[in-house]
């Protein structure tokens, strides 16, 4: 960890790459206000104390999008430094189980194919997730 990283707030985030039976991936558009507002992302959130990454992802997806998922194997872990903070994204593949995706804590949710992902603007840390999905 560099000196700069040590001085920045560190967020550990559980991230879901949710696939439906057609193989489409669920993406969410961040609220217009706030950090990286209006950009698209793979949904997820901050891991709470005493919570596993799997528990975090299930809870966040239910809170943010209102659907039930099965958390599966890890896809990638990314360490990324933004000017204001340092983030560790722990990304897991997830299967969509049930519920109607709703933008409860975001502007919009959308099922897209892997080929369509390139048409959406994501925060810089997400580019490594997209690259891993293509591999």
N, CA, C and O atoms as CSV, one atom per row, in Angstrom:
chain,resi,resn,atom,element,x,y,z
A,1,UNK,N,N,0.854,-1.188,0.000
A,1,UNK,CA,C,0.000,0.000,0.000
A,1,UNK,C,C,0.895,1.244,0.000
A,1,UNK,O,O,1.804,1.347,0.823
A,2,UNK,N,N,0.652,2.163,-0.891
A,2,UNK,CA,C,1.475,3.365,-0.969
A,2,UNK,C,C,1.118,4.313,0.165
A,2,UNK,O,O,0.094,4.156,0.829
A,3,UNK,N,N,1.986,5.306,0.374
A,3,UNK,CA,C,1.751,6.309,1.420
A,3,UNK,C,C,0.424,7.024,1.193
A,3,UNK,O,O,-0.334,7.257,2.135
A,4,UNK,N,N,0.151,7.369,-0.059
A,4,UNK,CA,C,-1.082,8.088,-0.393
A,4,UNK,C,C,-2.287,7.248,-0.008
A,4,UNK,O,O,-3.228,7.755,0.603
A,5,UNK,N,N,-2.267,5.973,-0.359
A,5,UNK,CA,C,-3.382,5.080,-0.058
A,5,UNK,C,C,-3.642,5.023,1.441
A,5,UNK,O,O,-4.793,5.017,1.878
A,6,UNK,N,N,-2.566,4.980,2.229
A,6,UNK,CA,C,-2.702,4.872,3.678
A,6,UNK,C,C,-3.399,6.101,4.267
A,6,UNK,O,O,-4.057,5.994,5.301
A,7,UNK,N,N,-3.265,7.258,3.627
A,7,UNK,CA,C,-3.873,8.484,4.144
A,7,UNK,C,C,-5.301,8.702,3.677
A,7,UNK,O,O,-5.976,9.615,4.154
A,8,UNK,N,N,-5.768,7.880,2.753
A,8,UNK,CA,C,-7.118,8.050,2.227
A,8,UNK,C,C,-8.082,7.101,2.916
A,8,UNK,O,O,-7.683,6.031,3.376
A,9,UNK,N,N,-9.366,7.491,2.991
A,9,UNK,CA,C,-10.352,6.536,3.510
A,9,UNK,C,C,-10.388,5.314,2.602
A,9,UNK,O,O,-10.314,5.436,1.379
A,10,UNK,N,N,-10.503,4.139,3.206
A,10,UNK,CA,C,-10.524,2.897,2.433
A,10,UNK,C,C,-11.913,2.281,2.521
A,10,UNK,O,O,-12.416,2.027,3.615
A,11,UNK,N,N,-12.530,2.043,1.374
A,11,UNK,CA,C,-13.854,1.409,1.340
A,11,UNK,C,C,-13.714,0.017,0.762
A,11,UNK,O,O,-13.075,-0.176,-0.273
A,12,UNK,N,N,-14.318,-0.960,1.441
A,12,UNK,CA,C,-14.375,-2.326,0.892
A,12,UNK,C,C,-15.796,-2.534,0.406
A,12,UNK,O,O,-16.757,-2.369,1.157
A,13,UNK,N,N,-15.915,-2.900,-0.864
A,13,UNK,CA,C,-17.220,-2.959,-1.501
A,13,UNK,C,C,-17.454,-4.332,-2.125
A,13,UNK,O,O,-16.589,-4.879,-2.809
A,14,UNK,N,N,-18.648,-4.875,-1.869
A,14,UNK,CA,C,-19.065,-6.110,-2.521
A,14,UNK,C,C,-19.828,-5.740,-3.781
A,14,UNK,O,O,-20.757,-4.934,-3.737
A,15,UNK,N,N,-19.438,-6.326,-4.900
A,15,UNK,CA,C,-20.039,-5.976,-6.187
A,15,UNK,C,C,-20.626,-7.236,-6.842
A,15,UNK,O,O,-20.030,-8.312,-6.800
A,16,UNK,N,N,-21.815,-7.071,-7.449
A,16,UNK,CA,C,-22.502,-8.198,-8.065
A,16,UNK,C,C,-22.539,-8.079,-9.579
A,16,UNK,O,O,-22.947,-7.053,-10.123
A,17,UNK,N,N,-22.108,-9.140,-10.254
A,17,UNK,CA,C,-22.352,-9.263,-11.691
A,17,UNK,C,C,-23.483,-10.277,-11.787
A,17,UNK,O,O,-23.261,-11.487,-11.748
A,18,UNK,N,N,-24.713,-9.752,-11.915
A,18,UNK,CA,C,-25.915,-10.586,-11.866
A,18,UNK,C,C,-26.314,-10.984,-13.281
A,18,UNK,O,O,-26.517,-10.134,-14.148
A,19,UNK,N,N,-26.422,-12.290,-13.498
A,19,UNK,CA,C,-26.826,-12.782,-14.820
A,19,UNK,C,C,-28.197,-13.438,-14.737
A,19,UNK,O,O,-28.511,-14.141,-13.777
A,20,UNK,N,N,-29.006,-13.193,-15.766
A,20,UNK,CA,C,-30.307,-13.864,-15.835
A,20,UNK,C,C,-30.172,-15.097,-16.730
A,20,UNK,O,O,-29.078,-15.413,-17.199
A,21,UNK,N,N,-31.289,-15.791,-16.965
A,21,UNK,CA,C,-31.214,-17.038,-17.741
A,21,UNK,C,C,-30.827,-16.811,-19.195
A,21,UNK,O,O,-30.333,-17.725,-19.854
A,22,UNK,N,N,-31.048,-15.601,-19.700
A,22,UNK,CA,C,-30.654,-15.291,-21.084
A,22,UNK,C,C,-29.172,-14.919,-21.173
A,22,UNK,O,O,-28.643,-14.700,-22.263
A,23,UNK,N,N,-28.498,-14.849,-19.996
A,23,UNK,CA,C,-27.090,-14.472,-19.999
A,23,UNK,C,C,-26.874,-12.964,-19.987
A,23,UNK,O,O,-25.744,-12.496,-20.129
A,24,UNK,N,N,-27.959,-12.197,-19.817
A,24,UNK,CA,C,-27.816,-10.743,-19.740
A,24,UNK,C,C,-27.334,-10.360,-18.340
A,24,UNK,O,O,-27.512,-11.111,-17.381
A,25,UNK,N,N,-26.725,-9.187,-18.242
A,25,UNK,CA,C,-26.138,-8.699,-16.992
A,25,UNK,C,C,-26.914,-7.471,-16.536
A,25,UNK,O,O,-27.272,-6.615,-17.345
A,26,UNK,N,N,-27.170,-7.392,-15.230
A,26,UNK,CA,C,-27.921,-6.257,-14.681
A,26,UNK,C,C,-26.971,-5.120,-14.308
A,26,UNK,O,O,-26.029,-5.314,-13.539
A,27,UNK,N,N,-27.226,-3.939,-14.856
A,27,UNK,CA,C,-26.431,-2.761,-14.484
A,27,UNK,C,C,-27.381,-1.704,-13.917
A,27,UNK,O,O,-28.574,-1.695,-14.221
A,28,UNK,N,N,-26.830,-0.816,-13.088
A,28,UNK,CA,C,-27.619,0.215,-12.430
A,28,UNK,C,C,-26.980,1.574,-12.680
A,28,UNK,O,O,-25.756,1.702,-12.713
A,29,UNK,N,N,-27.835,2.598,-12.858
A,29,UNK,CA,C,-27.329,3.949,-13.069
A,29,UNK,C,C,-27.349,4.695,-11.742
A,29,UNK,O,O,-28.383,4.769,-11.078
A,30,UNK,N,N,-26.206,5.245,-11.363
A,30,UNK,CA,C,-26.080,5.975,-10.098
A,30,UNK,C,C,-26.991,7.200,-10.104
A,30,UNK,O,O,-27.294,7.760,-11.158
A,31,UNK,N,N,-27.418,7.605,-8.918
A,31,UNK,CA,C,-28.208,8.832,-8.804
A,31,UNK,C,C,-27.401,9.992,-9.377
A,31,UNK,O,O,-26.171,9.986,-9.320
A,32,UNK,N,N,-28.092,10.985,-9.927
A,32,UNK,CA,C,-27.424,12.108,-10.586
A,32,UNK,C,C,-26.567,12.919,-9.614
A,32,UNK,O,O,-25.533,13.467,-9.998
A,33,UNK,N,N,-26.998,12.990,-8.366
A,33,UNK,CA,C,-26.240,13.748,-7.368
A,33,UNK,C,C,-25.174,12.861,-6.756
A,33,UNK,O,O,-25.283,11.635,-6.798
A,34,UNK,N,N,-24.155,13.464,-6.194
A,34,UNK,CA,C,-23.128,12.698,-5.491
A,34,UNK,C,C,-21.995,12.260,-6.393
A,34,UNK,O,O,-21.952,12.573,-7.583
A,35,UNK,N,N,-21.075,11.522,-5.783
A,35,UNK,CA,C,-19.863,11.064,-6.446
A,35,UNK,C,C,-20.177,10.191,-7.658
A,35,UNK,O,O,-20.965,9.250,-7.561
A,36,UNK,N,N,-19.572,10.498,-8.782
A,36,UNK,CA,C,-19.753,9.715,-10.017
A,36,UNK,C,C,-21.227,9.596,-10.411
A,36,UNK,O,O,-21.654,8.577,-10.952
A,37,UNK,N,N,-21.987,10.639,-10.136
A,37,UNK,CA,C,-23.423,10.660,-10.411
A,37,UNK,C,C,-23.723,10.438,-11.888
A,37,UNK,O,O,-23.040,10.964,-12.767
A,38,UNK,N,N,-24.764,9.645,-12.140
A,38,UNK,CA,C,-25.210,9.408,-13.506
A,38,UNK,C,C,-24.462,8.325,-14.256
A,38,UNK,O,O,-24.884,7.920,-15.339
A,39,UNK,N,N,-23.338,7.839,-13.688
A,39,UNK,CA,C,-22.600,6.762,-14.352
A,39,UNK,C,C,-23.275,5.422,-14.051
A,39,UNK,O,O,-23.979,5.273,-13.053
A,40,UNK,N,N,-23.045,4.467,-14.927
A,40,UNK,CA,C,-23.578,3.118,-14.730
A,40,UNK,C,C,-22.586,2.305,-13.911
A,40,UNK,O,O,-21.391,2.600,-13.910
A,41,UNK,N,N,-23.073,1.290,-13.220
A,41,UNK,CA,C,-22.194,0.443,-12.407
A,41,UNK,C,C,-22.812,-0.930,-12.239
A,41,UNK,O,O,-23.990,-1.159,-12.513
A,42,UNK,N,N,-21.960,-1.837,-11.773
A,42,UNK,CA,C,-22.445,-3.141,-11.343
A,42,UNK,C,C,-22.890,-2.908,-9.904
A,42,UNK,O,O,-22.114,-2.377,-9.109
A,43,UNK,N,N,-24.114,-3.286,-9.544
A,43,UNK,CA,C,-24.620,-2.939,-8.219
A,43,UNK,C,C,-23.883,-3.635,-7.087
A,43,UNK,O,O,-23.287,-4.698,-7.260
A,44,UNK,N,N,-23.943,-3.003,-5.926
A,44,UNK,CA,C,-23.289,-3.535,-4.740
A,44,UNK,C,C,-23.181,-2.440,-3.701
A,44,UNK,O,O,-23.852,-1.413,-3.806
A,45,UNK,N,N,-22.348,-2.648,-2.705
A,45,UNK,CA,C,-22.202,-1.631,-1.672
A,45,UNK,C,C,-21.155,-1.997,-0.646
A,45,UNK,O,O,-20.503,-3.039,-0.718
A,46,UNK,N,N,-21.021,-1.098,0.313
A,46,UNK,CA,C,-19.998,-1.201,1.342
A,46,UNK,C,C,-20.254,-2.402,2.258
A,46,UNK,O,O,-21.375,-2.651,2.701
A,47,UNK,N,N,-19.179,-3.124,2.518
A,47,UNK,CA,C,-19.264,-4.279,3.414
A,47,UNK,C,C,-19.287,-3.764,4.850
A,47,UNK,O,O,-18.377,-3.055,5.278
A,48,UNK,N,N,-20.333,-4.126,5.588
A,48,UNK,CA,C,-20.484,-3.696,6.978
A,48,UNK,C,C,-19.595,-4.549,7.886
A,48,UNK,O,O,-19.216,-5.662,7.522
A,49,UNK,N,N,-19.260,-4.012,9.090
A,49,UNK,CA,C,-18.478,-4.817,10.044
A,49,UNK,C,C,-19.212,-6.134,10.332
A,49,UNK,O,O,-20.442,-6.162,10.369
A,50,UNK,N,N,-18.474,-7.202,10.531
A,50,UNK,CA,C,-19.021,-8.532,10.831
A,50,UNK,C,C,-19.913,-9.090,9.726
A,50,UNK,O,O,-20.798,-9.901,9.998
A,51,UNK,N,N,-19.692,-8.666,8.486
A,51,UNK,CA,C,-20.496,-9.159,7.369
A,51,UNK,C,C,-19.547,-9.768,6.339
A,51,UNK,O,O,-18.490,-9.202,6.061
A,52,UNK,N,N,-19.916,-10.922,5.771
A,52,UNK,CA,C,-19.091,-11.483,4.705
A,52,UNK,C,C,-19.416,-10.744,3.412
A,52,UNK,O,O,-20.438,-10.065,3.315
A,53,UNK,N,N,-18.550,-10.880,2.435
A,53,UNK,CA,C,-18.802,-10.217,1.155
A,53,UNK,C,C,-20.085,-10.768,0.525
A,53,UNK,O,O,-20.843,-10.023,-0.095
A,54,UNK,N,N,-20.326,-12.070,0.685
A,54,UNK,CA,C,-21.541,-12.685,0.135
A,54,UNK,C,C,-22.800,-12.117,0.800
A,54,UNK,O,O,-23.783,-11.815,0.124
A,55,UNK,N,N,-22.759,-11.974,2.128
A,55,UNK,CA,C,-23.906,-11.401,2.849
A,55,UNK,C,C,-24.136,-9.956,2.405
A,55,UNK,O,O,-25.275,-9.530,2.213
A,56,UNK,N,N,-23.055,-9.217,2.247
A,56,UNK,CA,C,-23.136,-7.824,1.813
A,56,UNK,C,C,-23.812,-7.715,0.453
A,56,UNK,O,O,-24.720,-6.905,0.265
A,57,UNK,N,N,-23.366,-8.535,-0.493
A,57,UNK,CA,C,-23.903,-8.455,-1.856
A,57,UNK,C,C,-25.405,-8.778,-1.856
A,57,UNK,O,O,-26.193,-8.061,-2.474
A,58,UNK,N,N,-25.799,-9.854,-1.165
A,58,UNK,CA,C,-27.226,-10.220,-1.108
A,58,UNK,C,C,-28.059,-9.092,-0.509
A,58,UNK,O,O,-29.119,-8.749,-1.034
A,59,UNK,N,N,-27.572,-8.512,0.601
A,59,UNK,CA,C,-28.294,-7.440,1.292
A,59,UNK,C,C,-28.396,-6.195,0.422
A,59,UNK,O,O,-29.474,-5.617,0.281
A,60,UNK,N,N,-27.278,-5.785,-0.158
A,60,UNK,CA,C,-27.260,-4.574,-0.975
A,60,UNK,C,C,-28.190,-4.699,-2.190
A,60,UNK,O,O,-28.900,-3.751,-2.525
A,61,UNK,N,N,-28.187,-5.850,-2.842
A,61,UNK,CA,C,-29.010,-6.037,-4.041
A,61,UNK,C,C,-30.491,-6.006,-3.666
A,61,UNK,O,O,-31.311,-5.466,-4.408
A,62,UNK,N,N,-30.828,-6.584,-2.515
A,62,UNK,CA,C,-32.215,-6.548,-2.063
A,62,UNK,C,C,-32.621,-5.103,-1.739
A,62,UNK,O,O,-33.711,-4.666,-2.107
A,63,UNK,N,N,-31.734,-4.359,-1.043
A,63,UNK,CA,C,-32.030,-2.958,-0.669
A,63,UNK,C,C,-32.088,-2.032,-1.880
A,63,UNK,O,O,-32.979,-1.189,-1.978
A,64,UNK,N,N,-31.139,-2.190,-2.799
A,64,UNK,CA,C,-31.003,-1.249,-3.912
A,64,UNK,C,C,-31.914,-1.565,-5.091
A,64,UNK,O,O,-32.398,-0.658,-5.767
A,65,UNK,N,N,-32.149,-2.860,-5.338
A,65,UNK,CA,C,-32.839,-3.253,-6.567
A,65,UNK,C,C,-34.074,-4.115,-6.296
A,65,UNK,O,O,-34.909,-4.294,-7.183
A,66,UNK,N,N,-34.194,-4.653,-5.074
A,66,UNK,CA,C,-35.388,-5.396,-4.709
A,66,UNK,C,C,-35.498,-6.785,-5.305
A,66,UNK,O,O,-36.603,-7.295,-5.492
A,67,UNK,N,N,-34.353,-7.409,-5.610
A,67,UNK,CA,C,-34.409,-8.774,-6.147
A,67,UNK,C,C,-33.586,-9.723,-5.290
A,67,UNK,O,O,-32.698,-9.309,-4.544
A,68,UNK,N,N,-33.902,-10.997,-5.415
A,68,UNK,CA,C,-33.144,-12.033,-4.711
A,68,UNK,C,C,-32.156,-12.669,-5.674
A,68,UNK,O,O,-32.479,-12.957,-6.826
A,69,UNK,N,N,-30.943,-12.880,-5.175
A,69,UNK,CA,C,-29.883,-13.456,-5.998
A,69,UNK,C,C,-29.169,-14.563,-5.247
A,69,UNK,O,O,-29.275,-14.676,-4.026
A,70,UNK,N,N,-28.444,-15.369,-5.990
A,70,UNK,CA,C,-27.554,-16.388,-5.439
A,70,UNK,C,C,-26.142,-15.897,-5.718
A,70,UNK,O,O,-25.767,-15.705,-6.874
A,71,UNK,N,N,-25.349,-15.691,-4.655
A,71,UNK,CA,C,-23.968,-15.234,-4.831
A,71,UNK,C,C,-23.093,-16.445,-5.139
A,71,UNK,O,O,-23.103,-17.436,-4.409
A,72,UNK,N,N,-22.334,-16.350,-6.234
A,72,UNK,CA,C,-21.509,-17.474,-6.672
A,72,UNK,C,C,-20.025,-17.146,-6.572
A,72,UNK,O,O,-19.614,-16.388,-5.693
A,73,UNK,N,N,-19.222,-17.709,-7.463
A,73,UNK,CA,C,-17.769,-17.586,-7.346
A,73,UNK,C,C,-17.288,-16.155,-7.587
A,73,UNK,O,O,-17.948,-15.348,-8.240
A,74,UNK,N,N,-16.113,-15.882,-7.033
A,74,UNK,CA,C,-15.507,-14.567,-7.210
A,74,UNK,C,C,-14.983,-14.427,-8.629
A,74,UNK,O,O,-14.378,-15.351,-9.173
A,75,UNK,N,N,-15.217,-13.274,-9.219
A,75,UNK,CA,C,-14.722,-12.982,-10.557
A,75,UNK,C,C,-13.359,-12.294,-10.479
A,75,UNK,O,O,-12.414,-12.697,-11.158
A,76,UNK,N,N,-13.264,-11.250,-9.644
A,76,UNK,CA,C,-12.043,-10.444,-9.581
A,76,UNK,C,C,-12.086,-9.575,-8.327
A,76,UNK,O,O,-13.162,-9.225,-7.841
A,77,UNK,N,N,-10.900,-9.228,-7.804
A,77,UNK,CA,C,-10.797,-8.228,-6.737
A,77,UNK,C,C,-9.944,-7.103,-7.295
A,77,UNK,O,O,-8.867,-7.340,-7.842
A,78,UNK,N,N,-10.433,-5.876,-7.154
A,78,UNK,CA,C,-9.767,-4.711,-7.737
A,78,UNK,C,C,-9.464,-3.703,-6.644
A,78,UNK,O,O,-10.331,-3.366,-5.839
A,79,UNK,N,N,-8.221,-3.220,-6.621
A,79,UNK,CA,C,-7.858,-2.106,-5.745
A,79,UNK,C,C,-7.716,-0.893,-6.642
A,79,UNK,O,O,-6.977,-0.919,-7.626
A,80,UNK,N,N,-8.426,0.171,-6.299
A,80,UNK,CA,C,-8.417,1.356,-7.159
A,80,UNK,C,C,-8.359,2.612,-6.311
A,80,UNK,O,O,-9.061,2.734,-5.307
A,81,UNK,N,N,-7.514,3.544,-6.725
A,81,UNK,CA,C,-7.403,4.791,-5.993
A,81,UNK,C,C,-8.082,5.915,-6.759
A,81,UNK,O,O,-7.726,6.212,-7.900
A,82,UNK,N,N,-9.062,6.532,-6.118
A,82,UNK,CA,C,-9.702,7.745,-6.627
A,82,UNK,C,C,-9.059,8.905,-5.873
A,82,UNK,O,O,-8.395,8.679,-4.861
A,83,UNK,N,N,-9.237,10.130,-6.334
A,83,UNK,CA,C,-8.636,11.254,-5.599
A,83,UNK,C,C,-9.087,11.338,-4.136
A,83,UNK,O,O,-8.290,11.689,-3.266
A,84,UNK,N,N,-10.355,11.020,-3.860
A,84,UNK,CA,C,-10.893,11.193,-2.505
A,84,UNK,C,C,-10.780,9.961,-1.607
A,84,UNK,O,O,-10.817,10.084,-0.383
A,85,UNK,N,N,-10.644,8.778,-2.202
A,85,UNK,CA,C,-10.619,7.561,-1.393
A,85,UNK,C,C,-9.968,6.417,-2.163
A,85,UNK,O,O,-9.708,6.504,-3.363
A,86,UNK,N,N,-9.718,5.355,-1.426
A,86,UNK,CA,C,-9.121,4.138,-1.962
A,86,UNK,C,C,-10.174,3.050,-1.811
A,86,UNK,O,O,-10.777,2.916,-0.746
A,87,UNK,N,N,-10.402,2.269,-2.868
A,87,UNK,CA,C,-11.475,1.288,-2.814
A,87,UNK,C,C,-10.984,-0.102,-3.204
A,87,UNK,O,O,-10.154,-0.254,-4.101
A,88,UNK,N,N,-11.511,-1.111,-2.515
A,88,UNK,CA,C,-11.298,-2.505,-2.884
A,88,UNK,C,C,-12.660,-3.035,-3.305
A,88,UNK,O,O,-13.596,-3.087,-2.508
A,89,UNK,N,N,-12.756,-3.430,-4.580
A,89,UNK,CA,C,-13.998,-3.999,-5.096
A,89,UNK,C,C,-13.835,-5.512,-5.142
A,89,UNK,O,O,-12.942,-6.030,-5.812
A,90,UNK,N,N,-14.702,-6.212,-4.428
A,90,UNK,CA,C,-14.674,-7.677,-4.439
A,90,UNK,C,C,-15.890,-8.106,-5.253
A,90,UNK,O,O,-17.030,-7.999,-4.800
A,91,UNK,N,N,-15.624,-8.591,-6.462
A,91,UNK,CA,C,-16.681,-8.822,-7.443
A,91,UNK,C,C,-17.022,-10.305,-7.546
A,91,UNK,O,O,-16.144,-11.147,-7.734
A,92,UNK,N,N,-18.303,-10.605,-7.421
A,92,UNK,CA,C,-18.763,-11.995,-7.518
A,92,UNK,C,C,-19.794,-12.132,-8.628
A,92,UNK,O,O,-20.611,-11.241,-8.860
A,93,UNK,N,N,-19.732,-13.272,-9.307
A,93,UNK,CA,C,-20.815,-13.641,-10.216
A,93,UNK,C,C,-22.027,-13.933,-9.342
A,93,UNK,O,O,-21.885,-14.466,-8.242
A,94,UNK,N,N,-23.220,-13.587,-9.823
A,94,UNK,CA,C,-24.452,-13.880,-9.100
A,94,UNK,C,C,-25.504,-14.336,-10.098
A,94,UNK,O,O,-25.508,-13.912,-11.254
A,95,UNK,N,N,-26.397,-15.209,-9.636
A,95,UNK,CA,C,-27.522,-15.627,-10.465
A,95,UNK,C,C,-28.775,-14.942,-9.960
A,95,UNK,O,O,-29.011,-14.847,-8.756
A,96,UNK,N,N,-29.574,-14.467,-10.904
A,96,UNK,CA,C,-30.851,-13.847,-10.591
A,96,UNK,C,C,-31.827,-14.945,-10.191
A,96,UNK,O,O,-31.994,-15.918,-10.926
A,97,UNK,N,N,-32.475,-14.804,-9.037
A,97,UNK,CA,C,-33.439,-15.799,-8.583
A,97,UNK,C,C,-34.872,-15.324,-8.794
A,97,UNK,O,O,-35.624,-15.948,-9.543
A,98,UNK,N,N,-35.265,-14.216,-8.135
A,98,UNK,CA,C,-36.643,-13.744,-8.297
A,98,UNK,C,C,-36.799,-12.295,-7.888
A,98,UNK,O,O,-35.925,-11.704,-7.254
A,99,UNK,N,N,-37.940,-11.739,-8.270
A,99,UNK,CA,C,-38.238,-10.346,-7.969
A,99,UNK,C,C,-38.134,-9.523,-9.242
A,99,UNK,O,O,-37.516,-9.950,-10.218
A,100,UNK,N,N,-38.735,-8.351,-9.229
A,100,UNK,CA,C,-38.696,-7.454,-10.379
A,100,UNK,C,C,-37.668,-6.371,-10.084
A,100,UNK,O,O,-37.846,-5.610,-9.133
A,101,UNK,N,N,-36.583,-6.277,-10.879
A,101,UNK,CA,C,-35.571,-5.251,-10.596
A,101,UNK,C,C,-36.193,-3.843,-10.608
A,101,UNK,O,O,-36.854,-3.450,-11.570
A,102,UNK,N,N,-35.965,-3.100,-9.521
A,102,UNK,CA,C,-36.490,-1.740,-9.403
A,102,UNK,C,C,-35.368,-0.799,-8.994
A,102,UNK,O,O,-34.490,-1.193,-8.226
A,103,UNK,N,N,-35.375,0.441,-9.488
A,103,UNK,CA,C,-34.339,1.402,-9.089
A,103,UNK,C,C,-34.659,2.027,-7.732
A,103,UNK,O,O,-35.037,3.196,-7.668
A,104,UNK,N,N,-34.513,1.263,-6.643
A,104,UNK,CA,C,-34.853,1.744,-5.304
A,104,UNK,C,C,-33.861,2.791,-4.811
A,104,UNK,O,O,-34.255,3.783,-4.197
A,105,UNK,N,N,-32.557,2.571,-5.084
A,105,UNK,CA,C,-31.536,3.516,-4.627
A,105,UNK,C,C,-30.642,3.948,-5.785
A,105,UNK,O,O,-29.478,4.291,-5.585
A,106,UNK,N,N,-31.192,3.928,-6.992
A,106,UNK,CA,C,-30.453,4.350,-8.169
A,106,UNK,C,C,-31.460,4.962,-9.148
A,106,UNK,O,O,-32.666,4.907,-8.908
A,107,UNK,N,N,-30.973,5.544,-10.248
A,107,UNK,CA,C,-31.857,6.176,-11.226
A,107,UNK,C,C,-32.599,5.175,-12.087
A,107,UNK,O,O,-33.769,5.363,-12.420
A,108,UNK,N,N,-31.894,4.098,-12.443
A,108,UNK,CA,C,-32.408,3.195,-13.467
A,108,UNK,C,C,-31.665,1.869,-13.372
A,108,UNK,O,O,-30.497,1.838,-12.986
A,109,UNK,N,N,-32.335,0.772,-13.720
A,109,UNK,CA,C,-31.669,-0.531,-13.826
A,109,UNK,C,C,-31.993,-1.095,-15.203
A,109,UNK,O,O,-33.061,-0.838,-15.760
A,110,UNK,N,N,-31.062,-1.859,-15.738
A,110,UNK,CA,C,-31.256,-2.367,-17.102
A,110,UNK,C,C,-30.505,-3.681,-17.294
A,110,UNK,O,O,-29.374,-3.836,-16.832
A,111,UNK,N,N,-31.151,-4.630,-17.987
A,111,UNK,CA,C,-30.473,-5.872,-18.389
A,111,UNK,C,C,-29.786,-5.598,-19.725
A,111,UNK,O,O,-30.419,-5.100,-20.657
A,112,UNK,N,N,-28.505,-5.917,-19.823
A,112,UNK,CA,C,-27.767,-5.700,-21.075
A,112,UNK,C,C,-26.940,-6.938,-21.412
A,112,UNK,O,O,-26.621,-7.744,-20.538
A,113,UNK,N,N,-26.601,-7.073,-22.684
A,113,UNK,CA,C,-25.695,-8.155,-23.072
A,113,UNK,C,C,-24.270,-7.652,-22.857
A,113,UNK,O,O,-24.038,-6.449,-22.732
A,114,UNK,N,N,-23.325,-8.576,-22.816
A,114,UNK,CA,C,-21.928,-8.195,-22.644
A,114,UNK,C,C,-21.477,-7.280,-23.783
A,114,UNK,O,O,-20.684,-6.363,-23.569
A,115,UNK,N,N,-21.979,-7.527,-24.984
A,115,UNK,CA,C,-21.627,-6.698,-26.144
A,115,UNK,C,C,-22.140,-5.262,-25.990
A,115,UNK,O,O,-21.500,-4.319,-26.457
A,116,UNK,N,N,-23.291,-5.098,-25.339
A,116,UNK,CA,C,-23.890,-3.760,-25.175
A,116,UNK,C,C,-23.225,-2.915,-24.089
A,116,UNK,O,O,-23.370,-1.693,-24.076
A,117,UNK,N,N,-22.491,-3.571,-23.173
A,117,UNK,CA,C,-21.894,-2.860,-22.033
A,117,UNK,C,C,-21.019,-1.686,-22.482
A,117,UNK,O,O,-20.951,-0.665,-21.798
A,118,UNK,N,N,-20.361,-1.829,-23.612
A,118,UNK,CA,C,-19.473,-0.775,-24.123
A,118,UNK,C,C,-20.207,0.541,-24.402
A,118,UNK,O,O,-19.574,1.594,-24.480
A,119,UNK,N,N,-21.538,0.490,-24.552
A,119,UNK,CA,C,-22.324,1.695,-24.846
A,119,UNK,C,C,-22.659,2.516,-23.603
A,119,UNK,O,O,-23.281,3.572,-23.718
A,120,UNK,N,N,-22.259,2.055,-22.422
A,120,UNK,CA,C,-22.594,2.728,-21.167
A,120,UNK,C,C,-21.331,3.272,-20.504
A,120,UNK,O,O,-20.257,2.682,-20.621
A,121,UNK,N,N,-21.468,4.406,-19.804
A,121,UNK,CA,C,-20.325,5.015,-19.105
A,121,UNK,C,C,-20.263,4.511,-17.671
A,121,UNK,O,O,-21.218,4.641,-16.906
A,122,UNK,N,N,-19.108,3.927,-17.320
A,122,UNK,CA,C,-18.875,3.366,-15.990
A,122,UNK,C,C,-17.747,4.124,-15.286
A,122,UNK,O,O,-16.904,4.722,-15.955
A,123,UNK,N,N,-17.715,4.111,-13.926
A,123,UNK,CA,C,-16.554,4.662,-13.215
A,123,UNK,C,C,-15.302,3.886,-13.622
A,123,UNK,O,O,-15.387,2.719,-14.002
A,124,UNK,N,N,-14.147,4.533,-13.542
A,124,UNK,CA,C,-12.907,3.927,-14.045
A,124,UNK,C,C,-12.582,2.563,-13.446
A,124,UNK,O,O,-12.070,1.697,-14.155
A,125,UNK,N,N,-12.864,2.348,-12.167
A,125,UNK,CA,C,-12.541,1.051,-11.545
A,125,UNK,C,C,-13.302,-0.101,-12.197
A,125,UNK,O,O,-12.849,-1.246,-12.161
A,126,UNK,N,N,-14.461,0.201,-12.795
A,126,UNK,CA,C,-15.284,-0.856,-13.388
A,126,UNK,C,C,-14.718,-1.407,-14.690
A,126,UNK,O,O,-15.122,-2.487,-15.120
A,127,UNK,N,N,-13.796,-0.694,-15.328
A,127,UNK,CA,C,-13.260,-1.163,-16.610
A,127,UNK,C,C,-12.571,-2.521,-16.461
A,127,UNK,O,O,-12.599,-3.343,-17.377
A,128,UNK,N,N,-11.951,-2.748,-15.297
A,128,UNK,CA,C,-11.291,-4.044,-15.062
A,128,UNK,C,C,-12.311,-5.173,-14.925
A,128,UNK,O,O,-12.033,-6.312,-15.300
A,129,UNK,N,N,-13.490,-4.861,-14.388
A,129,UNK,CA,C,-14.553,-5.875,-14.268
A,129,UNK,C,C,-15.013,-6.258,-15.671
A,129,UNK,O,O,-15.151,-7.439,-15.989
A,130,UNK,N,N,-15.248,-5.242,-16.509
A,130,UNK,CA,C,-15.717,-5.476,-17.882
A,130,UNK,C,C,-14.681,-6.299,-18.652
A,130,UNK,O,O,-15.032,-7.221,-19.388
A,131,UNK,N,N,-13.413,-5.958,-18.474
A,131,UNK,CA,C,-12.331,-6.689,-19.131
A,131,UNK,C,C,-12.331,-8.150,-18.679
A,131,UNK,O,O,-12.174,-9.051,-19.503
A,132,UNK,N,N,-12.504,-8.389,-17.383
A,132,UNK,CA,C,-12.518,-9.762,-16.851
A,132,UNK,C,C,-13.706,-10.550,-17.414
A,132,UNK,O,O,-13.595,-11.752,-17.658
A,133,UNK,N,N,-14.838,-9.876,-17.619
A,133,UNK,CA,C,-16.010,-10.551,-18.188
A,133,UNK,C,C,-15.783,-10.973,-19.630
A,133,UNK,O,O,-16.337,-11.971,-20.089
A,134,UNK,N,N,-14.969,-10.212,-20.339
A,134,UNK,CA,C,-14.680,-10.532,-21.742
A,134,UNK,C,C,-13.673,-11.671,-21.891
A,134,UNK,O,O,-13.567,-12.284,-22.953
A,135,UNK,N,N,-12.926,-11.950,-20.798
A,135,UNK,CA,C,-11.847,-12.952,-20.901
A,135,UNK,C,C,-12.378,-14.375,-20.783
A,135,UNK,O,O,-11.604,-15.330,-20.848
